[in-house]
Amino acid sequence: ISFGRAFQVGILISLISSLIYIVTWEIAFQNWLSDFPEKYTNYVIEKARASNVSAEEIARQTEEWNSTWALYRSNFLVRAAFTFIEPFPVGLVVTLISAVILRKRPKEQPA
């Protein structure tokens, strides 16, 4: 198999699996995990407090996360993009490695 063909197949597998991941996350988020943004923000803030970060920095981080989550909640495309960038880079790396391993190598000429 050529590198190009192996890459095409691998990237298609990565895209399809990423789309399935987006659909699955959207169902879970809408039905069971709607409080995920608040829980994650609280986790990040508690971690910052444990690291003795200043109150101003904690306030800045809280505001930043709250504005990010407001956009995340209000726009499906933003949510889909955030979700897509979780699995796809891994799929891309695996695709590249697999395509390199599976490519045809030129036959060596006997000396």
Helices and strands as residue ranges (DSSP letters): H 3-31, H 36-50, H 55-74, H 76-84, H 88-102
